[in-house]
Amino acid sequence: MQTTNTKTFAPKTKWSDEEVKTFFSLLPKYGSDFKQYVQHLNRTYSQIKSFYHNYLRRHRMGKVGELVQKIEHDTSNQIKQLQSNQETNLQSQQFNKEAAQMLGSLMDIMFNLQQ
């Protein structure tokens, strides 16, 4: 028996206020990755993409929207880089701590050998 994916064949209806609100609440997180929106809205990928582009066109935000997306993308990348740097710094600190402990142990051994 074959099942039909209702999201693939969603009826063409006006977006409810709740759907619009949900879409815009997800926009900062997903940007133009419309596949992610399908999980949260009872809309197809094509409907979500069309809504996004039509909204930008209607509100003359095409270039502004692109700029906002670029800023969000760049900011996200910077945050990831900072997190990676922080992890590297923690690893370096741990290495330095272990090296200092080893050096201390070696100095103790050398001191004991000299006595």
Secondary structure, 3 states (H helix, E strand, C coil): CCCCCCCCCCCCCCCCHHHHHHHHHHHHHHCCCHHHHCCCCCCCHHHHHHHHHHHHHHCCCHHHHHHHHHHHHHHHHHHHHHHHHHHHHHHHHHHHHHHHHHHHHHHHHHHHHHC
